[in-house]
Amino acid sequence: QVQLVESGGGLVQPGGSLRLSCLASGSLLKINNMGWYRQAPGKERELVTTIAWLGSASYADSVKGRFTISRDSAKNTVYLQMNSLKPEDTAVYYCYADDLFTASIYWGQGTQVTVSS
């Protein structure tokens, strides 16, 4: 099994920045891709960004140019740097990892990001 623990959420004004962290533990050799989903109230969970094992990243159109994902393998941690935040970025952000062998998805507990003046 893989355990994921997020941190770094909070309240920020529009135009501000936050950095989320996701610490992975457990059966780390099973991890393939990692990334972040988010879910706003009344909406479905949506994929925000993914980073592959070798480091290539992809982003949802809504966050391109504002969010950056990075992976520190030595610390077993994935980061999400969020800049130029907008009210519509308000959501619970969930870290995920997919299993290299089974394609199962592991989830963190989620961290709230609120963008409001």
PyMOL CGO cylinders between C-alpha atoms (Angstrom):
from pymol import cmd
from pymol.cgo import CYLINDER

trace = [
    CYLINDER, 0.00, 0.00, 0.00, 0.88, 3.64, -0.48, 0.3, 1, 1, 1, 1, 1, 1,
    CYLINDER, 0.88, 3.64, -0.48, 0.00, 6.41, 1.95, 0.3, 1, 1, 1, 1, 1, 1,
    CYLINDER, 0.00, 6.41, 1.95, -0.22, 10.04, 0.87, 0.3, 1, 1, 1, 1, 1, 1,
    CYLINDER, -0.22, 10.04, 0.87, -0.37, 13.03, 3.21, 0.3, 1, 1, 1, 1, 1, 1,
    CYLINDER, -0.37, 13.03, 3.21, -1.02, 16.53, 1.88, 0.3, 1, 1, 1, 1, 1, 1,
    CYLINDER, -1.02, 16.53, 1.88, -0.18, 19.81, 3.54, 0.3, 1, 1, 1, 1, 1, 1,
    CYLINDER, -0.18, 19.81, 3.54, -0.01, 23.49, 2.67, 0.3, 1, 1, 1, 1, 1, 1,
    CYLINDER, -0.01, 23.49, 2.67, -3.61, 24.48, 2.02, 0.3, 1, 1, 1, 1, 1, 1,
    CYLINDER, -3.61, 24.48, 2.02, -5.22, 27.57, 3.45, 0.3, 1, 1, 1, 1, 1, 1,
    CYLINDER, -5.22, 27.57, 3.45, -6.85, 30.91, 2.75, 0.3, 1, 1, 1, 1, 1, 1,
    CYLINDER, -6.85, 30.91, 2.75, -5.24, 33.27, 0.26, 0.3, 1, 1, 1, 1, 1, 1,
    CYLINDER, -5.24, 33.27, 0.26, -6.31, 36.44, -1.50, 0.3, 1, 1, 1, 1, 1, 1,
    CYLINDER, -6.31, 36.44, -1.50, -6.84, 36.52, -5.28, 0.3, 1, 1, 1, 1, 1, 1,
    CYLINDER, -6.84, 36.52, -5.28, -3.51, 36.87, -7.02, 0.3, 1, 1, 1, 1, 1, 1,
    CYLINDER, -3.51, 36.87, -7.02, -1.67, 35.20, -4.16, 0.3, 1, 1, 1, 1, 1, 1,
    CYLINDER, -1.67, 35.20, -4.16, 0.34, 31.99, -4.01, 0.3, 1, 1, 1, 1, 1, 1,
    CYLINDER, 0.34, 31.99, -4.01, 0.33, 28.73, -2.11, 0.3, 1, 1, 1, 1, 1, 1,
    CYLINDER, 0.33, 28.73, -2.11, 2.48, 25.62, -2.22, 0.3, 1, 1, 1, 1, 1, 1,
    CYLINDER, 2.48, 25.62, -2.22, 0.98, 22.24, -1.52, 0.3, 1, 1, 1, 1, 1, 1,
    CYLINDER, 0.98, 22.24, -1.52, 3.07, 19.24, -0.52, 0.3, 1, 1, 1, 1, 1, 1,
    CYLINDER, 3.07, 19.24, -0.52, 2.29, 15.54, -0.76, 0.3, 1, 1, 1, 1, 1, 1,
    CYLINDER, 2.29, 15.54, -0.76, 4.46, 13.11, 1.19, 0.3, 1, 1, 1, 1, 1, 1,
    CYLINDER, 4.46, 13.11, 1.19, 4.35, 9.50, 0.03, 0.3, 1, 1, 1, 1, 1, 1,
    CYLINDER, 4.35, 9.50, 0.03, 5.18, 6.51, 2.21, 0.3, 1, 1, 1, 1, 1, 1,
    CYLINDER, 5.18, 6.51, 2.21, 4.75, 2.76, 2.11, 0.3, 1, 1, 1, 1, 1, 1,
    CYLINDER, 4.75, 2.76, 2.11, 5.31, 0.70, -1.04, 0.3, 1, 1, 1, 1, 1, 1,
    CYLINDER, 5.31, 0.70, -1.04, 6.98, 3.49, -2.99, 0.3, 1, 1, 1, 1, 1, 1,
    CYLINDER, 6.98, 3.49, -2.99, 8.30, 1.22, -5.73, 0.3, 1, 1, 1, 1, 1, 1,
    CYLINDER, 8.30, 1.22, -5.73, 4.69, 0.68, -6.81, 0.3, 1, 1, 1, 1, 1, 1,
    CYLINDER, 4.69, 0.68, -6.81, 4.19, 4.36, -7.67, 0.3, 1, 1, 1, 1, 1, 1,
    CYLINDER, 4.19, 4.36, -7.67, 4.05, 5.41, -11.30, 0.3, 1, 1, 1, 1, 1, 1,
    CYLINDER, 4.05, 5.41, -11.30, 2.50, 8.81, -11.87, 0.3, 1, 1, 1, 1, 1, 1,
    CYLINDER, 2.50, 8.81, -11.87, 1.60, 11.29, -9.15, 0.3, 1, 1, 1, 1, 1, 1,
    CYLINDER, 1.60, 11.29, -9.15, -0.39, 14.47, -9.23, 0.3, 1, 1, 1, 1, 1, 1,
    CYLINDER, -0.39, 14.47, -9.23, -3.29, 16.50, -7.97, 0.3, 1, 1, 1, 1, 1, 1,
    CYLINDER, -3.29, 16.50, -7.97, -7.04, 16.52, -8.41, 0.3, 1, 1, 1, 1, 1, 1,
    CYLINDER, -7.04, 16.52, -8.41, -9.39, 19.10, -6.99, 0.3, 1, 1, 1, 1, 1, 1,
    CYLINDER, -9.39, 19.10, -6.99, -13.06, 19.17, -6.13, 0.3, 1, 1, 1, 1, 1, 1,
    CYLINDER, -13.06, 19.17, -6.13, -15.07, 22.34, -5.69, 0.3, 1, 1, 1, 1, 1, 1,
    CYLINDER, -15.07, 22.34, -5.69, -18.44, 22.35, -3.89, 0.3, 1, 1, 1, 1, 1, 1,
    CYLINDER, -18.44, 22.35, -3.89, -21.15, 20.90, -6.10, 0.3, 1, 1, 1, 1, 1, 1,
    CYLINDER, -21.15, 20.90, -6.10, -18.70, 19.90, -8.81, 0.3, 1, 1, 1, 1, 1, 1,
    CYLINDER, -18.70, 19.90, -8.81, -17.01, 16.69, -9.87, 0.3, 1, 1, 1, 1, 1, 1,
    CYLINDER, -17.01, 16.69, -9.87, -13.42, 15.96, -8.99, 0.3, 1, 1, 1, 1, 1, 1,
    CYLINDER, -13.42, 15.96, -8.99, -11.16, 17.17, -11.80, 0.3, 1, 1, 1, 1, 1, 1,
    CYLINDER, -11.16, 17.17, -11.80, -7.56, 16.42, -12.72, 0.3, 1, 1, 1, 1, 1, 1,
    CYLINDER, -7.56, 16.42, -12.72, -5.31, 19.43, -12.20, 0.3, 1, 1, 1, 1, 1, 1,
    CYLINDER, -5.31, 19.43, -12.20, -1.84, 18.12, -12.98, 0.3, 1, 1, 1, 1, 1, 1,
    CYLINDER, -1.84, 18.12, -12.98, 0.20, 14.94, -13.33, 0.3, 1, 1, 1, 1, 1, 1,
    CYLINDER, 0.20, 14.94, -13.33, 3.90, 14.25, -13.15, 0.3, 1, 1, 1, 1, 1, 1,
    CYLINDER, 3.90, 14.25, -13.15, 5.35, 11.05, -14.53, 0.3, 1, 1, 1, 1, 1, 1,
    CYLINDER, 5.35, 11.05, -14.53, 8.10, 8.99, -12.94, 0.3, 1, 1, 1, 1, 1, 1,
    CYLINDER, 8.10, 8.99, -12.94, 10.69, 10.51, -15.28, 0.3, 1, 1, 1, 1, 1, 1,
    CYLINDER, 10.69, 10.51, -15.28, 9.43, 14.01, -14.58, 0.3, 1, 1, 1, 1, 1, 1,
    CYLINDER, 9.43, 14.01, -14.58, 7.30, 15.04, -17.54, 0.3, 1, 1, 1, 1, 1, 1,
    CYLINDER, 7.30, 15.04, -17.54, 4.26, 17.02, -16.47, 0.3, 1, 1, 1, 1, 1, 1,
    CYLINDER, 4.26, 17.02, -16.47, 0.84, 17.88, -17.85, 0.3, 1, 1, 1, 1, 1, 1,
    CYLINDER, 0.84, 17.88, -17.85, -1.72, 20.44, -16.71, 0.3, 1, 1, 1, 1, 1, 1,
    CYLINDER, -1.72, 20.44, -16.71, -5.37, 21.24, -17.06, 0.3, 1, 1, 1, 1, 1, 1,
    CYLINDER, -5.37, 21.24, -17.06, -5.92, 24.23, -19.36, 0.3, 1, 1, 1, 1, 1, 1,
    CYLINDER, -5.92, 24.23, -19.36, -7.41, 26.20, -16.48, 0.3, 1, 1, 1, 1, 1, 1,
    CYLINDER, -7.41, 26.20, -16.48, -4.11, 26.18, -14.54, 0.3, 1, 1, 1, 1, 1, 1,
    CYLINDER, -4.11, 26.18, -14.54, -1.48, 26.25, -17.28, 0.3, 1, 1, 1, 1, 1, 1,
    CYLINDER, -1.48, 26.25, -17.28, 1.05, 29.01, -16.74, 0.3, 1, 1, 1, 1, 1, 1,
    CYLINDER, 1.05, 29.01, -16.74, -0.02, 29.47, -13.11, 0.3, 1, 1, 1, 1, 1, 1,
    CYLINDER, -0.02, 29.47, -13.11, 0.57, 26.09, -11.43, 0.3, 1, 1, 1, 1, 1, 1,
    CYLINDER, 0.57, 26.09, -11.43, 3.78, 24.07, -11.41, 0.3, 1, 1, 1, 1, 1, 1,
    CYLINDER, 3.78, 24.07, -11.41, 4.18, 20.51, -10.22, 0.3, 1, 1, 1, 1, 1, 1,
    CYLINDER, 4.18, 20.51, -10.22, 7.52, 19.10, -9.13, 0.3, 1, 1, 1, 1, 1, 1,
    CYLINDER, 7.52, 19.10, -9.13, 8.78, 15.87, -7.63, 0.3, 1, 1, 1, 1, 1, 1,
    CYLINDER, 8.78, 15.87, -7.63, 11.59, 15.38, -5.10, 0.3, 1, 1, 1, 1, 1, 1,
    CYLINDER, 11.59, 15.38, -5.10, 12.31, 11.67, -5.20, 0.3, 1, 1, 1, 1, 1, 1,
    CYLINDER, 12.31, 11.67, -5.20, 14.82, 11.87, -2.37, 0.3, 1, 1, 1, 1, 1, 1,
    CYLINDER, 14.82, 11.87, -2.37, 12.11, 13.23, -0.08, 0.3, 1, 1, 1, 1, 1, 1,
    CYLINDER, 12.11, 13.23, -0.08, 9.30, 11.13, -1.56, 0.3, 1, 1, 1, 1, 1, 1,
    CYLINDER, 9.30, 11.13, -1.56, 7.38, 14.37, -2.00, 0.3, 1, 1, 1, 1, 1, 1,
    CYLINDER, 7.38, 14.37, -2.00, 5.43, 16.04, -4.78, 0.3, 1, 1, 1, 1, 1, 1,
    CYLINDER, 5.43, 16.04, -4.78, 4.83, 19.76, -4.69, 0.3, 1, 1, 1, 1, 1, 1,
    CYLINDER, 4.83, 19.76, -4.69, 2.23, 21.97, -6.33, 0.3, 1, 1, 1, 1, 1, 1,
    CYLINDER, 2.23, 21.97, -6.33, 3.22, 25.61, -6.60, 0.3, 1, 1, 1, 1, 1, 1,
    CYLINDER, 3.22, 25.61, -6.60, 0.12, 27.68, -7.26, 0.3, 1, 1, 1, 1, 1, 1,
    CYLINDER, 0.12, 27.68, -7.26, 0.54, 31.29, -8.36, 0.3, 1, 1, 1, 1, 1, 1,
    CYLINDER, 0.54, 31.29, -8.36, -1.90, 33.97, -9.50, 0.3, 1, 1, 1, 1, 1, 1,
    CYLINDER, -1.90, 33.97, -9.50, -4.67, 32.20, -7.66, 0.3, 1, 1, 1, 1, 1, 1,
    CYLINDER, -4.67, 32.20, -7.66, -8.27, 32.92, -8.60, 0.3, 1, 1, 1, 1, 1, 1,
    CYLINDER, -8.27, 32.92, -8.60, -11.51, 32.44, -6.65, 0.3, 1, 1, 1, 1, 1, 1,
    CYLINDER, -11.51, 32.44, -6.65, -12.40, 29.62, -9.04, 0.3, 1, 1, 1, 1, 1, 1,
    CYLINDER, -12.40, 29.62, -9.04, -9.35, 27.71, -7.79, 0.3, 1, 1, 1, 1, 1, 1,
    CYLINDER, -9.35, 27.71, -7.79, -11.14, 27.27, -4.47, 0.3, 1, 1, 1, 1, 1, 1,
    CYLINDER, -11.14, 27.27, -4.47, -11.50, 23.54, -3.85, 0.3, 1, 1, 1, 1, 1, 1,
    CYLINDER, -11.50, 23.54, -3.85, -10.29, 20.60, -1.84, 0.3, 1, 1, 1, 1, 1, 1,
    CYLINDER, -10.29, 20.60, -1.84, -7.06, 19.45, -3.44, 0.3, 1, 1, 1, 1, 1, 1,
    CYLINDER, -7.06, 19.45, -3.44, -6.26, 15.75, -3.39, 0.3, 1, 1, 1, 1, 1, 1,
    CYLINDER, -6.26, 15.75, -3.39, -2.89, 14.21, -4.04, 0.3, 1, 1, 1, 1, 1, 1,
    CYLINDER, -2.89, 14.21, -4.04, -2.95, 10.93, -5.93, 0.3, 1, 1, 1, 1, 1, 1,
    CYLINDER, -2.95, 10.93, -5.93, -0.56, 8.23, -7.05, 0.3, 1, 1, 1, 1, 1, 1,
    CYLINDER, -0.56, 8.23, -7.05, -1.23, 5.41, -9.47, 0.3, 1, 1, 1, 1, 1, 1,
    CYLINDER, -1.23, 5.41, -9.47, 0.09, 1.91, -9.09, 0.3, 1, 1, 1, 1, 1, 1,
    CYLINDER, 0.09, 1.91, -9.09, 2.62, 0.85, -11.69, 0.3, 1, 1, 1, 1, 1, 1,
    CYLINDER, 2.62, 0.85, -11.69, 1.44, -2.77, -11.64, 0.3, 1, 1, 1, 1, 1, 1,
    CYLINDER, 1.44, -2.77, -11.64, -2.33, -2.63, -11.06, 0.3, 1, 1, 1, 1, 1, 1,
    CYLINDER, -2.33, -2.63, -11.06, -3.34, 0.91, -12.13, 0.3, 1, 1, 1, 1, 1, 1,
    CYLINDER, -3.34, 0.91, -12.13, -5.02, 1.33, -8.74, 0.3, 1, 1, 1, 1, 1, 1,
    CYLINDER, -5.02, 1.33, -8.74, -5.27, 4.89, -7.48, 0.3, 1, 1, 1, 1, 1, 1,
    CYLINDER, -5.27, 4.89, -7.48, -4.12, 5.95, -4.04, 0.3, 1, 1, 1, 1, 1, 1,
    CYLINDER, -4.12, 5.95, -4.04, -5.52, 9.13, -2.53, 0.3, 1, 1, 1, 1, 1, 1,
    CYLINDER, -5.52, 9.13, -2.53, -4.52, 11.57, 0.16, 0.3, 1, 1, 1, 1, 1, 1,
    CYLINDER, -4.52, 11.57, 0.16, -7.02, 12.96, 2.62, 0.3, 1, 1, 1, 1, 1, 1,
    CYLINDER, -7.02, 12.96, 2.62, -7.30, 16.31, 0.84, 0.3, 1, 1, 1, 1, 1, 1,
    CYLINDER, -7.30, 16.31, 0.84, -6.38, 19.86, 1.78, 0.3, 1, 1, 1, 1, 1, 1,
    CYLINDER, -6.38, 19.86, 1.78, -8.65, 22.89, 1.49, 0.3, 1, 1, 1, 1, 1, 1,
    CYLINDER, -8.65, 22.89, 1.49, -7.59, 25.83, -0.67, 0.3, 1, 1, 1, 1, 1, 1,
    CYLINDER, -7.59, 25.83, -0.67, -9.76, 28.93, -0.43, 0.3, 1, 1, 1, 1, 1, 1,
    CYLINDER, -9.76, 28.93, -0.43, -9.12, 31.97, -2.62, 0.3, 1, 1, 1, 1, 1, 1,
    CYLINDER, -9.12, 31.97, -2.62, -11.09, 34.94, -1.36, 0.3, 1, 1, 1, 1, 1, 1,
    CYLINDER, -11.09, 34.94, -1.36, -10.70, 38.58, -0.47, 0.3, 1, 1, 1, 1, 1, 1,
]
cmd.load_cgo(trace, "trace")
